[in-house]
């Protein structure tokens, strides 16, 4: 149940970002953290199921990358929590000025 909820929440968030995230910066940061939840779920799955989950996650990550700007998850393994450094490319909130 937790894995299904994490899966649905990350994909729903990515779709919102693609369309122009409607919320505040605080909402965006909170919703973006769903990616970490999904990664922790994948780590607990049996290996056969984990492979399928990683393929699914990779597809949504590609969509997230395409609809945001910021550092890319370069290298093997990718930079830790790379999604936390990305902001919507189109319409959407921006981080507050320092």
N, C-alpha and C positions, 0 to 999 in steps of 0.2 A: 504493500500500500504506500509506504514512504517513497519507494522508488518510482511508482507511477505518478505520485504527486510532484516529485522533483522533476521528472521528465516533462510533465504537462506545464509546470510553472516556467521552466527555462524556455521551452518552445513558445509559449504564449508571450513571454517577455521579448524574445527575439522578433516575433511578428509585430509587436507594438513598436519596437525600435525601427524596424523597416518602414513602418507606416508614418513615423514621426512621433516619438514618445510623448504622450500627453501630460505626464505628471511633472512634479517639481524635481529639482536636483536630488533632494533627500529621498524621494520616491524611487528615482532612478538608481541611486546607490543601493538602496534596500533591495530592489528587485534584481539588480545585477548580481547581488550576492547569492542568488539562487544557483548560479553556476557552481559555486563551491559546494553547495548541498548535493548537487548531482554528482560531482566528482567523488564525494565521500561515499555516496551510494554505490557507484561503480566499483570502488575499491573493495566493497563488502560482497560483491556478487561472485558466484562460482565462475571459474575461468571461461567455460563455454558460453555462459550468459553475458559475461563481462565483455567478450569480444563483440557481440552484437550491440551491446550498449555503447561501447566506444565508437562503433561505426555510426550509430545514431547520433551520438554527441558530436562527432566530427562534422557531420552534415550541418547541424545547427550552429556549431562554432563558425563554420565557413560563412554561413548567412550572417551571423553576428559581425564577423570581420568585415564583410562587404558593406554593412550598413553603419559602421562606426569608423572613427579615425583614432590614431594613437599607435603606440608601439605594437609591433607584430609579435606573435608567440614564436620567436625564432629559436632554433637550436633543438637538439635532442638531449634530454627531454625539453619541452617548451618552457619558457620562462614561467616561474611560479605565479599563479593568480594573474596572468597576463590580462584577463578581461577587466580587471579593476582599473587599468590605465587607459581605457578606451571610452570615448564619448560619441554620441550620435553624430553621424556625418551630415544628416539633413536637419529637419525640424526636431527640436528637443531641447532639454535643459542643458545648461552649461555650468561648470563648477563656479562657485563664488570667487570673486577676485580677492587676492590676499590683502 
